[in-house]
Amino acid sequence: MATTTLTNNFRRDVLNGVINLSADQLQMALYNGSGHNANTGAYTVTNEASGTGYTAKGVTMSGAVQATDTTNNVSHYDWTINPTWAASTITATDCLLFDEDVTSPTGDVSIYVGDFNGSKSSSSGTFEIILPAANYNTSLVRLA
């Protein structure tokens, strides 16, 4: 079963200055029963979703904003635009956020894995991942 977490490769690479969330191309891919967890190293085609309106590696993330909550001492990174697949017929159980620009040492380095708590589908419609509110305790990417 997938978990919802930042990955260990992201933690390592952000501390080493390898990942630049503001400058790198970040992608969101969909999966079915991938088993991704904090040790997921990189994007993979294994168990990647397929269907009308979906292409390998998913969609490019856009609308990024960074903020720091000085009361709670947490920096967080958010997107103002939810990832969507228009006119699609897709079923997915989880997702993987990865950095397409960082390919060493493991390929397109993983950042975050998200579990949908079951299968989610679209049928000739829009598949959309509703991202959490931009906040110190809900953003996908948070550093405390």
Rosetta blueprint (number, residue, H / E / L):
1 M L
2 A L
3 T L
4 T L
5 T E
6 L E
7 T L
8 N H
9 N H
10 F H
11 R H
12 R H
13 D H
14 V H
15 L H
16 N L
17 G L
18 V L
19 I L
20 N L
21 L L
22 S L
23 A L
24 D L
25 Q L
26 L E
27 Q E
28 M E
29 A E
30 L E
31 Y E
32 N L
33 G L
34 S L
35 G L
36 H L
37 N L
38 A L
39 N L
40 T L
41 G L
42 A E
43 Y L
44 T L
45 V L
46 T L
47 N L
48 E E
49 A L
50 S L
51 G L
52 T E
53 G L
54 Y L
55 T L
56 A L
57 K L
58 G L
59 V E
60 T E
61 M L
62 S L
63 G L
64 A E
65 V E
66 Q E
67 A E
68 T E
69 D E
70 T L
71 T L
72 N L
73 N L
74 V E
75 S E
76 H E
77 Y E
78 D E
79 W E
80 T L
81 I L
82 N L
83 P L
84 T E
85 W E
86 A E
87 A E
88 S E
89 T E
90 I E
91 T E
92 A E
93 T E
94 D E
95 C E
96 L E
97 L E
98 F E
99 D E
100 E L
101 D L
102 V L
103 T L
104 S L
105 P L
106 T L
107 G L
108 D L
109 V E
110 S E
111 I E
112 Y E
113 V E
114 G E
115 D E
116 F E
117 N E
118 G E
119 S E
120 K E
121 S E
122 S E
123 S E
124 S E
125 G E
126 T E
127 F E
128 E E
129 I L
130 I L
131 L L
132 P L
133 A L
134 A L
135 N L
136 Y L
137 N L
138 T L
139 S L
140 L L
141 V E
142 R E
143 L E
144 A L
